[in-house]
Amino acid sequence: MSTVLITGGHSGIGLAAAQALAGKKIDLVLAGRSPDRMGQVAGELRAEYGVGVTSLALDLSSLASVRAAAVRLRDMLGSGEVASLDAIACNAGGRFDGEVSPSSDGYERTFATNCLGHFLLVQLALPYLSEHGRVVYTSSSTHDPDSTDGRLVGAVVEPDAVALAGNGKGGLQALSAGKRYSTSKLCTVMYAYELDRRLRTAGSSISSIAFDPGSVPETGFLRGMPKPVRWISASAAMKWVMKRIGAVTSDAEFSGASLAALLTSPDYADVSGKYFQANDGKLSAVRSAQLSYDERRAAKLWDDTKHLVGLAADEEPILLR
Ligand SMILES: NC(=O)c1ccc[n+]([C@@H]2O[C@H](COP(=O)([O-])OP(=O)(O)OC[C@H]3O[C@@H](n4cnc5c(N)ncnc54)[C@H](OP(=O)(O)O)[C@@H]3O)[C@@H](O)[C@H]2O)c1
């Protein structure tokens, strides 16, 4: 029996992935900050599929919460409450509209949630991951400024962790919510590739994969937008228009099943370091943005991120140093 930890597995694409995994008799750890909703979904999955489902309290925007979740995960594995850890889905996150708001650690919230929280979680959980385990990072086609989605949302800026964490502070002009989001998703692809390079150098059997679920407006993703915008975005007419102008389009069921396949299917056992996209009912490996392949920038992003999350030298998994 395998176990997959999925952040945000109680809603949207994460929930669809959790259902697809449970349907394959895979146990789950649902990690998130909404205990009632996670408990409800865990009960439903147990009843419908007969799998083991455990909830793990995790607020990705708080480094203290990520650390507490990693300790709890270690204890659950140690006690046998969770049998093994075979894959991690860094799925939770989103765009946070409105003014720049700082996380409890004082970092810009989009970058803190989408990037710093998952970076620290993966670093702390990696030692518990099984051989041939997988880490799948959910990005977005908005990370590519040359794509339709990237142009619509707002072109990325330099993937500089220190500047992004401090965005809006010290009288500096704040980035738009769209740019904060697209740049966080560029960083996400770069973390996935950098992790892959470090794993390969260390001779590890673990895979690191980047994933674009495509535009799925019917999830909670647009929750910060006015109701009419959410309604129009999820309409069949708008989906048709988006497809026509070259946006990457999908639905929660297909994107969730795609994420589940990347996490566990033998078909994706040997695809570490690649970027997969769910588009119009097809899951395929595609090229990500030109900038995402810049190894010098990725190494700097990694090192700066380590400092921002306060990772001690002895906490960094030996294989990634
Ligand atoms: N939908 C799209 O069009 C689209 C397109 C490209 C990429 N994506 C990406 O796909 C992923 C899933 O999004 P979705 O569309 O399924 O949206 P969603 O329904 O809003 O799900 C997002 C999940 O992230 C969780 N989350 C947000 N902030 C968190 C925090 N601080 N700590 C822990 N969990 C947190 C939410 O938990 P709560 O319920 O507690 O808020 C929720 O479970 C995201 O990474 C998103 O950026 C989505």
The ligand as an SDF file (V2000), in Angstrom:
LIG
                    3D

 48 52  0  0  0  0  0  0  0  0999 V2000
   -7.6770   26.5470  -11.0350 N   0  0  0  0  0  0  0  0  0  0  0  0
   -6.8550   26.9990  -11.9500 C   0  0  0  0  0  0  0  0  0  0  0  0
   -7.2730   27.5920  -12.9790 O   0  0  0  0  0  0  0  0  0  0  0  0
   -5.3780   26.7700  -11.8040 C   0  0  0  0  0  0  0  0  0  0  0  0
   -4.5550   26.9640  -12.9290 C   0  0  0  0  0  0  0  0  0  0  0  0
   -3.1950   26.7480  -12.8050 C   0  0  0  0  0  0  0  0  0  0  0  0
   -2.6660   26.3520  -11.5830 C   0  0  0  0  0  0  0  0  0  0  0  0
   -3.4920   26.1870  -10.5060 N   0  0  0  0  0  0  0  0  0  0  0  0
   -2.8870   25.7570   -9.2480 C   0  0  0  0  0  0  0  0  0  0  0  0
   -3.5110   24.5620   -8.8180 O   0  0  0  0  0  0  0  0  0  0  0  0
   -3.3930   24.4420   -7.4030 C   0  0  0  0  0  0  0  0  0  0  0  0
   -4.7450   24.0560   -6.8220 C   0  0  0  0  0  0  0  0  0  0  0  0
   -5.6370   25.1470   -7.0060 O   0  0  0  0  0  0  0  0  0  0  0  0
   -7.2200   24.9600   -7.2220 P   0  0  0  0  0  0  0  0  0  0  0  0
   -7.5220   25.4700   -8.5480 O   0  0  0  0  0  0  0  0  0  0  0  0
   -7.6210   23.5950   -6.8480 O   0  0  0  0  0  0  0  0  0  0  0  0
   -7.7740   26.0400   -6.1960 O   0  0  0  0  0  0  0  0  0  0  0  0
   -8.5020   25.8730   -4.7850 P   0  0  0  0  0  0  0  0  0  0  0  0
   -9.7320   25.0840   -4.9350 O   0  0  0  0  0  0  0  0  0  0  0  0
   -8.6020   27.2740   -4.2630 O   0  0  0  0  0  0  0  0  0  0  0  0
   -7.4720   25.0630   -3.9080 O   0  0  0  0  0  0  0  0  0  0  0  0
   -6.3580   25.6740   -3.3310 C   0  0  0  0  0  0  0  0  0  0  0  0
   -5.9860   24.9280   -2.0830 C   0  0  0  0  0  0  0  0  0  0  0  0
   -4.8480   25.5780   -1.4900 O   0  0  0  0  0  0  0  0  0  0  0  0
   -5.0800   25.6710   -0.1040 C   0  0  0  0  0  0  0  0  0  0  0  0
   -4.3390   26.7590    0.5110 N   0  0  0  0  0  0  0  0  0  0  0  0
   -4.3530   28.0610    0.2020 C   0  0  0  0  0  0  0  0  0  0  0  0
   -3.5610   28.7560    1.0470 N   0  0  0  0  0  0  0  0  0  0  0  0
   -3.0400   27.8320    1.9040 C   0  0  0  0  0  0  0  0  0  0  0  0
   -2.1700   27.9100    3.0190 C   0  0  0  0  0  0  0  0  0  0  0  0
   -1.6730   29.0680    3.4600 N   0  0  0  0  0  0  0  0  0  0  0  0
   -1.8320   26.7710    3.6630 N   0  0  0  0  0  0  0  0  0  0  0  0
   -2.3380   25.5750    3.2700 C   0  0  0  0  0  0  0  0  0  0  0  0
   -3.1780   25.4460    2.2340 N   0  0  0  0  0  0  0  0  0  0  0  0
   -3.5210   26.5580    1.5710 C   0  0  0  0  0  0  0  0  0  0  0  0
   -6.5850   25.9240    0.0100 C   0  0  0  0  0  0  0  0  0  0  0  0
   -6.9890   25.6260    1.3320 O   0  0  0  0  0  0  0  0  0  0  0  0
   -8.2080   26.4080    2.0770 P   0  0  0  0  0  0  0  0  0  0  0  0
   -9.4230   25.6650    1.6690 O   0  0  0  0  0  0  0  0  0  0  0  0
   -7.8610   26.2720    3.5240 O   0  0  0  0  0  0  0  0  0  0  0  0
   -8.1760   27.8180    1.5840 O   0  0  0  0  0  0  0  0  0  0  0  0
   -7.1140   24.9460   -1.0330 C   0  0  0  0  0  0  0  0  0  0  0  0
   -7.2320   23.6520   -0.4850 O   0  0  0  0  0  0  0  0  0  0  0  0
   -2.8500   25.7880   -6.9050 C   0  0  0  0  0  0  0  0  0  0  0  0
   -1.4810   25.6670   -6.6710 O   0  0  0  0  0  0  0  0  0  0  0  0
   -3.1060   26.7180   -8.0800 C   0  0  0  0  0  0  0  0  0  0  0  0
   -2.2070   27.7950   -8.1150 O   0  0  0  0  0  0  0  0  0  0  0  0
   -4.8360   26.3720  -10.5900 C   0  0  0  0  0  0  0  0  0  0  0  0
  1  2  1  0
  2  3  2  0
  2  4  1  0
  4  5  1  0
  4 48  2  0
  5  6  2  0
  6  7  1  0
  7  8  2  0
  8  9  1  0
  8 48  1  0
  9 10  1  0
  9 46  1  0
 10 11  1  0
 11 12  1  0
 11 44  1  0
 12 13  1  0
 13 14  1  0
 14 15  2  0
 14 16  1  0
 14 17  1  0
 17 18  1  0
 18 19  2  0
 18 20  1  0
 18 21  1  0
 21 22  1  0
 22 23  1  0
 23 24  1  0
 23 42  1  0
 24 25  1  0
 25 26  1  0
 25 36  1  0
 26 27  1  0
 26 35  1  0
 27 28  2  0
 28 29  1  0
 29 30  1  0
 29 35  2  0
 30 31  1  0
 30 32  2  0
 32 33  1  0
 33 34  2  0
 34 35  1  0
 36 37  1  0
 36 42  1  0
 37 38  1  0
 38 39  2  0
 38 40  1  0
 38 41  1  0
 42 43  1  0
 44 45  1  0
 44 46  1  0
 46 47  1  0
M  CHG  2   8   1  16  -1
M  END
$$$$
